[in-house]
Amino acid sequence: MNNPILCVFASLREINNHDGKNATFIDFRLVDKEMLYNKYVPLLMM
């Protein structure tokens, strides 16, 4: 994955398996609302 954001999300998904609250907290600090809805929500649906 060349997109650093996608790499971060991949890491967050692994963290989420162990501590969902922590992963979500980190994620919200890394992305803005537009990026959140465009990238994070589709990953949740996978």
Secondary structure, DSSP 8 states (H G I E B T S, - for coil): ---HHHHHHHHHHHHHTT-HHHHHHHHHHHS-HHHIIIIIHHHHH-
